[in-house]
């Protein structure tokens, strides 16, 4: 992607105080990604602010596939582009977006995928999709589970949030081999989601 690292840091600097005022967020195990190497972050998805909050939680630049609709608002689109987002047209087999994601991983970057495939409307977890495990299987890269949890009043639009990053799960730990079948993908997806659920339980205590 053509954006500079300088623009990314500027985006972080602009967003950090704004998001702190709105969400009074807290990070757990942030800045935990090794300085080099490709990784996938698999996160739940609760609000439009999630890509920004995740991007503020790591020193390394994160890249996101984000739905096309988020780029309609020029101001918000500028912010999330500065934080590494690129648009994908859901349900249309967006080959360009998928190719962009694969190229980013090949180049040793950190790709973020919302494992539920969309944003929850209830605040509770939805059924995980196998897309994250599929990318990890094909590209043979570790997955870092991440959980965003509302700890304030869930009815409040700007409730407090905890952003918790887990430890990397290697393809071997997930049981993913390049020539694996659908059962592998299902088992790996459930393992990733179980880690996210564990973090939710910890952060609600």
Helices and strands as residue ranges (DSSP letters): H 5-23, E 26-28, E 39-43, H 50-56, E 62-67, G 68-71, H 74-82, E 85-88, H 95-106, E 110-114, H 131-139, E 142-150, E 161-169, H 182-203
